[in-house]
């Protein structure tokens, strides 16, 4: 069953954030991932409005978790540390 990452981001340093995005985007196809949503325009109806919302689809939970746990992704997170504030969840889709 497909799994999705849902990421809400507030960007503090656009240049460093772009470097983070570039590195993790290049890694995503290795795990069967694809973008479903990449939006820097959204309307918050509840809670704080993020700068960016990203939803990625993976073949299954294991693939999504392996993508996040991959050493290259974890290294890229060190770039993102001061560049943004993120909330990320991995959820299973419905059949």
Residue frames as qw, qx, qy, qz and C-alpha x, y, z in Angstrom:
[[0.000, 0.890, 0.457, 0.000, 0.00, 0.00, 0.00],
 [0.372, 0.630, -0.038, 0.681, 1.34, 3.46, -0.89],
 [0.489, -0.612, -0.339, 0.521, 2.79, 5.68, 1.82],
 [0.225, 0.841, 0.149, 0.470, 3.05, 9.45, 1.85],
 [0.440, -0.229, -0.317, 0.809, 5.32, 11.96, 3.50],
 [0.034, -0.898, -0.347, -0.269, 3.59, 15.18, 4.50],
 [0.565, -0.142, -0.167, 0.795, 6.03, 18.02, 5.17],
 [0.037, -0.959, -0.251, -0.129, 5.20, 21.52, 6.40],
 [0.675, -0.018, -0.070, 0.734, 8.13, 23.94, 6.30],
 [0.062, -0.988, -0.063, 0.124, 8.92, 27.44, 7.48],
 [0.755, 0.353, -0.025, 0.551, 12.02, 28.65, 5.61],
 [0.390, -0.857, -0.024, 0.334, 14.55, 30.83, 7.46],
 [0.208, -0.616, 0.535, 0.540, 17.47, 30.66, 4.99],
 [0.783, 0.513, 0.090, -0.340, 16.30, 30.15, 1.39],
 [0.415, 0.673, -0.605, -0.095, 19.77, 29.47, -0.02],
 [0.147, -0.324, 0.906, -0.227, 20.61, 26.73, 2.50],
 [0.676, 0.209, 0.546, -0.448, 17.11, 25.30, 2.20],
 [0.700, 0.593, -0.214, -0.336, 17.51, 25.05, -1.59],
 [0.220, 0.529, -0.819, 0.031, 20.73, 23.05, -1.11],
 [0.422, -0.070, 0.817, -0.387, 18.85, 20.67, 1.20],
 [0.733, 0.422, 0.267, -0.462, 15.97, 20.25, -1.27],
 [0.533, 0.633, -0.501, -0.254, 18.34, 19.59, -4.17],
 [0.054, 0.398, -0.908, 0.116, 20.15, 16.80, -2.35],
 [0.451, 0.083, 0.797, -0.393, 17.06, 14.98, -1.01],
 [0.689, 0.517, 0.053, -0.505, 15.18, 15.32, -4.31],
 [0.421, 0.559, -0.685, -0.204, 18.02, 13.58, -6.15],
 [0.098, -0.220, 0.939, -0.246, 17.79, 10.67, -3.68],
 [0.619, 0.132, 0.384, -0.672, 14.02, 10.18, -3.86],
 [0.759, 0.334, -0.353, -0.433, 13.76, 8.08, -7.10],
 [0.253, 0.344, -0.891, 0.153, 16.04, 5.44, -5.58],
 [0.175, 0.094, 0.842, -0.501, 13.16, 4.62, -3.21],
 [0.052, 0.457, 0.822, 0.335, 10.36, 4.88, -5.78],
 [0.054, -0.635, -0.443, 0.631, 9.32, 8.31, -4.50],
 [0.208, 0.451, 0.448, 0.743, 7.55, 11.01, -6.45],
 [0.061, 0.117, 0.286, -0.949, 6.12, 14.41, -5.66],
 [0.035, 0.618, 0.779, 0.099, 2.36, 14.69, -5.33],
 [0.064, -0.967, -0.224, -0.100, 2.39, 18.28, -4.03],
 [0.558, -0.105, -0.088, 0.819, 5.15, 20.91, -3.99],
 [0.001, -0.840, -0.403, -0.364, 3.47, 24.17, -3.06],
 [0.353, -0.082, -0.306, 0.880, 4.76, 27.48, -1.82],
 [0.329, -0.182, -0.078, -0.924, 1.27, 28.87, -1.94],
 [0.348, -0.341, -0.873, 0.010, -1.31, 27.56, 0.48],
 [0.375, -0.536, -0.007, -0.756, -4.10, 28.74, 2.71],
 [0.198, -0.007, -0.869, 0.454, -4.08, 27.65, 6.33],
 [0.498, -0.509, -0.406, -0.572, -7.57, 27.08, 7.66],
 [0.761, -0.644, -0.058, -0.055, -6.32, 25.88, 11.05],
 [0.787, -0.360, 0.120, 0.486, -2.94, 26.45, 12.68],
 [0.142, -0.727, 0.289, 0.606, 0.00, 28.40, 11.33],
 [0.747, 0.654, 0.021, -0.119, 0.41, 28.80, 7.59],
 [0.742, -0.287, 0.372, 0.478, 3.64, 27.17, 6.38],
 [0.104, 0.665, -0.397, -0.624, 5.85, 28.66, 3.68],
 [0.407, 0.330, -0.754, -0.396, 5.96, 25.34, 1.83],
 [0.800, -0.067, 0.477, -0.357, 3.93, 22.11, 1.82],
 [0.325, 0.419, -0.789, -0.310, 5.31, 18.95, 0.22],
 [0.853, -0.047, 0.416, -0.312, 3.61, 15.58, -0.18],
 [0.218, 0.476, -0.805, -0.280, 5.60, 12.69, -1.59],
 [0.932, -0.005, 0.069, -0.356, 4.26, 9.25, -2.56],
 [0.032, -0.488, 0.871, 0.041, 6.28, 6.05, -2.04],
 [0.559, 0.001, -0.754, -0.345, 5.36, 2.46, -2.91],
 [0.724, -0.456, -0.518, -0.007, 5.04, 1.51, 0.78],
 [0.482, -0.871, 0.062, -0.071, 5.92, 2.51, 4.35],
 [0.838, -0.288, 0.213, 0.412, 9.23, 0.67, 4.21],
 [0.568, 0.459, 0.229, 0.643, 10.38, 2.64, 1.16],
 [0.090, -0.894, -0.088, -0.430, 9.38, 5.98, 2.71],
 [0.667, -0.731, 0.136, 0.052, 11.15, 5.16, 5.96],
 [0.825, -0.037, 0.229, 0.515, 14.25, 3.89, 4.15],
 [0.353, 0.716, 0.154, 0.583, 14.39, 7.17, 2.19],
 [0.319, -0.896, 0.053, -0.306, 14.27, 9.20, 5.40],
 [0.797, -0.546, 0.226, 0.123, 16.76, 6.93, 7.20],
 [0.816, 0.427, 0.012, 0.390, 19.26, 6.89, 4.33],
 [0.597, -0.412, -0.058, 0.686, 22.67, 8.37, 5.33],
 [0.263, 0.254, 0.302, 0.880, 22.53, 10.94, 2.50],
 [0.281, -0.731, -0.431, -0.449, 19.12, 12.17, 3.70],
 [0.630, -0.680, -0.264, 0.267, 20.34, 12.37, 7.27],
 [0.528, -0.137, 0.089, 0.834, 23.42, 14.30, 6.14],
 [0.056, 0.492, 0.387, 0.778, 21.20, 16.70, 4.20],
 [0.441, -0.774, -0.447, -0.083, 19.17, 17.28, 7.36],
 [0.565, -0.459, -0.131, 0.673, 22.27, 18.83, 8.91],
 [0.209, 0.195, 0.306, 0.908, 22.16, 21.42, 6.11],
 [0.270, -0.608, -0.523, -0.534, 18.48, 22.05, 6.76],
 [0.478, -0.404, -0.610, 0.486, 18.94, 22.42, 10.53],
 [0.145, -0.478, -0.223, 0.837, 19.19, 26.21, 10.63],
 [0.006, -0.028, -0.529, -0.848, 17.63, 26.81, 7.23],
 [0.513, -0.291, -0.434, -0.681, 14.10, 25.83, 8.16],
 [0.400, -0.093, 0.728, -0.549, 11.67, 24.52, 10.73],
 [0.484, 0.063, -0.703, -0.518, 9.89, 21.39, 9.50],
 [0.657, -0.067, 0.599, -0.452, 7.21, 18.99, 10.54],
 [0.451, 0.293, -0.732, -0.418, 7.24, 15.67, 8.71],
 [0.698, -0.075, 0.610, -0.368, 5.04, 12.62, 9.06],
 [0.209, 0.175, -0.865, -0.421, 4.93, 9.40, 7.09],
 [0.629, 0.115, 0.453, -0.622, 1.42, 8.02, 6.66],
 [0.280, 0.080, 0.919, 0.267, -0.03, 4.97, 4.97],
 [0.351, 0.046, -0.352, -0.867, -2.51, 5.53, 2.16],
 [0.675, 0.122, 0.521, -0.507, -5.91, 3.90, 1.90],
 [0.249, -0.032, 0.886, 0.389, -6.68, 0.98, -0.36]]
